[in-house]
Amino acid sequence: MKSKVIITNRKARHLYHIHEKFEAGIALQGSEIKSIRAGSVGITEAFCQFKATDLYVINLFIDRYKEASYWNHSPKRDRKLLLKRQELRKLQKKVKERGRTIVVLDMHMSQKGFAKLTIGLAEGKKLFDKREDIKKRDLDRASSRRIKM
């Protein structure tokens, strides 16, 4: 059984070269998982940052759950990511290199029903790299149209 992808960050793949990918769990409050299952999530502005030795996701928007009454969560709070210690050390060392950052690529539900984030160690693309990607995508579309005819 495969995991169910809830939302993907297409903008991240356009703006960054992704070098490595990691799957991370998220420390959530009670009403947040219900909002995630309902699909009320926004990850386009989300990024990851180290605070001491822990990795946190910042600007991850999880909408308030309507039936949670006064036990609701704040939508844009910082959430701790759950990774193995050796993965955290590896990421922390790589992020110190110039121009590297950690971006959120997608959110999915695992087979056991846990919410997981796929994060990527990324480096920003230059403008000419973006143009090259657009040209390549257009050529691929044009060639696929010719084949279908």
Order of alpha helices (4+ residues) and beta strands (2+ residues): beta-alpha-beta-alpha-beta-beta-beta-beta-beta-alpha-beta-beta-alpha
